Every structure is written in C-alpha cells, then in structure tokens.
Amino acid sequence: QVQLVESGGGLVQAGDSLRLSCAASGRTFSSYVMGWFRQAPGKEREFVAAISVSGNTYYAQSVKGRFTISRDNADNTVYLQMNSPKPEDTAVYYCASSRVACSGSKCRYDYWGRGTQVTVSS
C-alpha cells in the first residue's frame, strides 16, 4: 500500500509560479512511476505529467514548456513546478502512483492522493 498526500496548492495569479508536492509513504519502493492529474469542475480528470523512477518524464501537450515534474527518491516526494499558470489550469490536482513500469499517461495508476486545489486568477 502507498499513501500519497498532496500539498502546495492555493490561489495564484496568472504569470506567477507555484510548486506542488506529493509525499509518498508506505511501500514507496513500488512507485515506479509517479504522475499528476487534474480535474476542473464539470470536466473529466486529465493527465498532466508523469515521471519514472529513472527520471523519464511525460507531459500533456497543454502544459509542455510550462510545467516541470521531478522527484526526490530519497525523500519519496514528487513535485510539479507550475510556471506561467493560466486560468484554465485551475483544477484539483491529484498525485498518483503506479507499481509497474509504464509510459506516463498510459499507466494504470494504483494509488491516488486526495488532491490539492489550484486556482489561477486572471
């Protein structure tokens, strides 16, 4: 079992930056791929970014060049650096973990955090 807790969300103006964190506990050695998803009100949950244990990264086209995913395996933490956020980035952001090697957006994620709200104002 892996427990994931997101933090770092809040209210930010467009053009500012924000960094989300996801702390993993439990069987973290099984977290081969860590990902970020988001869900805006009335919309489907969508893939944002993912990173493998070896450091390979995957991004949704909508965030490429603006968001950066990274992980600190020693601290069992994954981050999402959000630069130049836009109002359309407003959503609840969820951290997820896959026990098996997979290709980012194609992973079947096994564990999910409860989410952190990110609101981007104009």
Backbone as numpy.savetxt, mean C-alpha at the origin, in Angstrom:
# Nx Ny Nz CAx CAy CAz Cx Cy Cz
-0.35 -16.92 10.43 -1.18 -15.74 10.43 -0.31 -14.49 10.43
-0.73 -13.51 9.65 -0.04 -12.23 9.57 -1.04 -11.13 9.91
-0.63 -10.24 10.78 -1.45 -9.08 11.12 -0.82 -7.84 10.50
-1.64 -7.01 9.90 -1.18 -5.81 9.22 -1.91 -4.60 9.78
-1.16 -3.56 10.10 -1.73 -2.34 10.64 -1.18 -1.16 9.87
-2.08 -0.43 9.21 -1.68 0.74 8.44 -1.69 1.98 9.33
-0.87 2.94 8.95 -0.84 4.22 9.63 -0.32 5.28 8.67
-0.47 6.53 9.05 0.07 7.63 8.27 -0.93 8.35 7.41
-2.16 7.88 7.38 -3.18 8.56 6.60 -3.58 9.88 7.23
-4.31 10.66 6.47 -4.77 11.94 6.96 -5.21 12.84 5.84
-5.33 14.11 6.16 -5.74 15.13 5.20 -4.50 15.83 4.66
-4.42 15.93 3.35 -3.28 16.57 2.71 -3.76 17.38 1.51
-3.08 18.46 1.23 -3.40 19.25 0.06 -2.70 18.69 -1.18
-3.35 18.87 -2.31 -2.73 18.47 -3.57 -1.37 19.16 -3.70
-0.36 18.38 -4.07 0.97 18.92 -4.20 1.87 18.63 -3.02
1.27 18.32 -1.89 2.05 17.92 -0.72 2.41 16.44 -0.83
3.07 15.92 0.17 3.45 14.52 0.18 2.98 13.86 1.46
2.88 12.55 1.39 2.41 11.76 2.52 3.06 10.39 2.44
3.37 9.82 3.57 3.92 8.47 3.60 3.08 7.58 4.48
2.58 6.52 3.89 1.83 5.52 4.62 2.77 4.40 5.07
2.46 3.83 6.21 3.23 2.72 6.73 2.31 1.54 7.01
2.85 0.36 6.89 2.14 -0.85 7.22 3.06 -1.74 8.02
2.72 -1.94 9.27 3.51 -2.78 10.15 2.94 -4.19 10.17
3.79 -5.16 9.91 3.38 -6.55 9.88 3.88 -7.28 11.11
3.06 -8.17 11.62 3.45 -9.00 12.74 2.93 -10.41 12.51
3.38 -11.33 13.34 3.02 -12.72 13.15 4.03 -13.42 12.28
3.54 -14.22 11.33 4.42 -14.97 10.44 4.89 -14.11 9.29
5.65 -13.09 9.61 6.07 -12.13 8.60 7.05 -12.71 7.60
7.71 -13.80 7.96 8.62 -14.44 7.03 7.89 -15.00 5.82
6.58 -15.12 5.92 5.76 -15.62 4.82 5.28 -14.50 3.90
5.61 -13.26 4.22 5.14 -12.13 3.42 6.07 -11.91 2.24
5.95 -12.76 1.25 6.81 -12.66 0.08 6.51 -11.42 -0.75
5.25 -11.06 -0.83 4.84 -9.87 -1.56 3.91 -9.04 -0.67
4.19 -7.75 -0.60 3.35 -6.83 0.13 2.77 -5.82 -0.86
1.51 -5.52 -0.69 0.87 -4.62 -1.62 0.01 -3.57 -0.95
-0.29 -2.55 -1.72 -1.21 -1.50 -1.29 -2.39 -1.44 -2.26
-3.58 -1.38 -1.70 -4.81 -1.20 -2.46 -5.52 0.02 -1.91
-6.49 0.50 -2.65 -7.29 1.61 -2.16 -8.72 1.46 -2.64
-9.62 2.06 -1.89 -11.02 2.03 -2.25 -11.66 3.37 -1.92
-12.16 4.02 -2.95 -12.87 5.27 -2.79 -14.36 4.98 -2.59
-15.09 5.91 -1.97 -16.52 5.69 -1.76 -17.25 5.38 -3.06
-18.03 4.31 -3.05 -18.81 3.94 -4.21 -18.03 3.30 -5.34
-16.76 3.02 -5.13 -15.93 2.44 -6.17 -15.34 1.11 -5.71
-14.88 0.33 -6.68 -14.26 -0.94 -6.38 -12.86 -0.74 -5.81
-12.44 -1.70 -5.02 -11.08 -1.68 -4.52 -10.12 -1.88 -5.69
-9.06 -1.09 -5.73 -8.13 -1.17 -6.83 -6.69 -1.32 -6.35
-5.92 -1.97 -7.16 -4.50 -2.16 -6.89 -3.75 -0.85 -7.04
-2.82 -0.61 -6.14 -2.00 0.60 -6.19 -0.54 0.26 -6.46
0.05 -0.57 -5.62 1.46 -0.90 -5.75 1.77 -2.16 -4.97
2.87 -2.81 -5.31 3.30 -3.99 -4.58 4.81 -4.11 -4.65
5.35 -4.84 -3.70 6.79 -5.06 -3.67 7.08 -6.47 -3.17
7.99 -7.15 -3.82 8.37 -8.49 -3.42 9.46 -8.43 -2.36
9.73 -9.57 -1.76 10.76 -9.63 -0.73 12.13 -9.30 -1.30
12.32 -9.52 -2.59 13.58 -9.22 -3.25 13.66 -7.79 -3.76
12.57 -7.03 -3.63 12.59 -5.64 -4.00 11.98 -5.29 -5.35
11.44 -6.26 -6.05 10.75 -5.95 -7.30 9.47 -5.19 -7.01
9.22 -4.15 -7.77 8.06 -3.30 -7.52 7.10 -3.32 -8.69
5.84 -3.06 -8.37 4.77 -3.04 -9.35 3.86 -1.86 -9.01
3.40 -1.15 -10.04 2.57 0.02 -9.82 1.39 0.06 -10.77
0.29 0.56 -10.28 -0.81 0.90 -11.17 -0.39 2.09 -12.02
-0.88 2.13 -13.25 -0.53 3.22 -14.15 -0.89 4.58 -13.56
-1.95 4.63 -12.81 -2.44 5.89 -12.29 -1.50 6.52 -11.25
-0.59 5.74 -10.69 0.28 6.27 -9.65 1.75 6.22 -10.03
2.08 5.66 -11.17 3.47 5.59 -11.61 4.08 6.98 -11.69
5.27 7.10 -11.14 5.96 8.38 -11.15 5.60 9.28 -10.00
4.57 8.93 -9.25 4.14 9.74 -8.12 4.27 9.01 -6.79
3.95 7.73 -6.79 4.02 6.93 -5.57 5.21 6.00 -5.63
5.79 5.72 -4.48 6.89 4.80 -4.38 6.65 3.83 -3.24
6.73 2.55 -3.53 6.59 1.54 -2.50 7.96 1.04 -2.10
8.13 0.78 -0.82 9.38 0.25 -0.32 9.09 -0.62 0.89
10.06 -1.41 1.29 9.87 -2.24 2.48 11.16 -2.35 3.25
11.02 -2.48 4.55 12.12 -2.69 5.45 11.90 -4.06 6.07
12.60 -5.05 5.56 12.38 -6.42 6.02 12.80 -6.61 7.48
13.81 -5.85 7.91 14.25 -5.96 9.29 13.17 -5.48 10.25
12.44 -4.44 9.85 11.38 -3.89 10.70 10.01 -4.43 10.35
9.94 -5.29 9.34 8.66 -5.86 8.90 7.65 -4.77 8.59
8.09 -3.81 7.82 7.26 -2.66 7.50 7.33 -2.37 6.01
6.20 -2.04 5.44 6.14 -1.61 4.05 5.60 -0.18 4.02
6.11 0.62 3.10 5.75 2.02 3.01 5.18 2.36 1.65
4.38 3.38 1.62 3.92 3.96 0.37 4.15 5.46 0.45
5.14 5.92 -0.29 5.43 7.35 -0.36 4.56 7.95 -1.45
3.72 8.89 -1.07 2.78 9.51 -1.98 3.22 10.93 -2.26
3.79 11.14 -3.43 4.18 12.47 -3.86 3.18 12.99 -4.88
2.99 14.29 -4.88 2.04 14.95 -5.78 0.67 14.27 -5.77
0.11 14.05 -4.60 -1.21 13.42 -4.57 -2.27 14.31 -5.19
-3.27 13.68 -5.74 -4.37 14.37 -6.39 -5.67 14.07 -5.65
-6.68 14.91 -5.82 -7.97 14.62 -5.17 -8.50 13.23 -5.50
-8.25 12.74 -6.70 -8.71 11.41 -7.07 -7.97 10.29 -6.36
-6.91 10.62 -5.63 -6.23 9.64 -4.80 -6.92 9.44 -3.45
-7.92 10.24 -3.18 -8.66 10.11 -1.93 -9.31 8.74 -1.84
-9.03 8.04 -0.77 -9.55 6.68 -0.60 -9.09 6.14 0.74
-9.65 5.00 1.10 -9.10 4.23 2.19 -8.02 3.33 1.60
-6.84 3.39 2.16 -5.71 2.62 1.66 -5.50 1.39 2.54
-5.40 0.24 1.90 -5.24 -1.02 2.59 -3.90 -1.66 2.26
-3.30 -2.23 3.25 -2.09 -3.01 3.09 -2.47 -4.48 2.99
-1.76 -5.22 2.16 -2.05 -6.64 1.98 -0.76 -7.44 1.85
-0.85 -8.72 2.16 0.31 -9.60 2.14 -0.03 -10.91 1.44
0.91 -11.38 0.63 0.78 -12.67 -0.04 1.83 -13.63 0.50
1.42 -14.86 0.75 2.33 -15.87 1.26 3.21 -16.48 0.19
2.82 -16.33 -1.05 3.55 -16.96 -2.14 4.06 -15.91 -3.10
5.09 -16.29 -3.84 5.64 -15.41 -4.85 4.60 -15.18 -5.93
4.47 -13.95 -6.37 3.48 -13.58 -7.36 3.84 -12.24 -7.96
3.11 -11.84 -8.96 3.46 -10.65 -9.73 2.58 -9.46 -9.39
2.73 -8.96 -8.20 2.09 -7.72 -7.82 0.58 -7.74 -7.87
0.03 -7.15 -8.91 -1.41 -7.03 -9.04 -2.10 -8.37 -9.24
-1.35 -9.39 -9.63 -1.91 -10.71 -9.89 -1.93 -11.60 -8.65
-1.40 -11.12 -7.55 -1.35 -11.92 -6.34 -2.73 -12.16 -5.77
-2.89 -13.31 -5.15 -4.03 -13.56 -4.29 -3.57 -13.26 -2.87
-3.90 -12.09 -2.41 -3.43 -11.66 -1.10 -4.16 -12.37 0.01
-3.41 -12.84 0.99 -3.95 -13.66 2.05 -4.40 -12.86 3.27
-3.73 -11.77 3.53 -4.00 -10.98 4.72 -4.16 -9.52 4.37
-5.04 -8.87 5.10 -5.37 -7.47 4.85 -5.41 -6.67 6.14
-4.95 -5.44 6.06 -5.12 -4.52 7.16 -6.51 -3.92 7.13
-6.81 -3.11 8.12 -8.13 -2.50 8.22 -8.24 -1.17 7.49
-7.14 -0.66 7.02 -7.15 0.53 6.19 -6.84 1.82 6.94
-6.39 2.80 6.18 -6.17 4.14 6.70 -6.69 5.14 5.67
-7.40 6.15 6.15 -8.03 7.11 5.26 -7.02 8.14 4.78
-7.02 8.38 3.48 -6.24 9.45 2.88 -7.21 10.37 2.15
-7.19 11.63 2.50 -8.04 12.62 1.85 -7.17 13.72 1.27
-7.30 13.93 -0.03 -6.51 14.94 -0.73 -7.44 16.07 -1.14
-7.17 17.25 -0.66 -7.98 18.41 -0.99 -7.35 19.18 -2.15
-8.19 19.92 -2.86 -7.74 20.69 -4.01 -6.97 21.93 -3.57
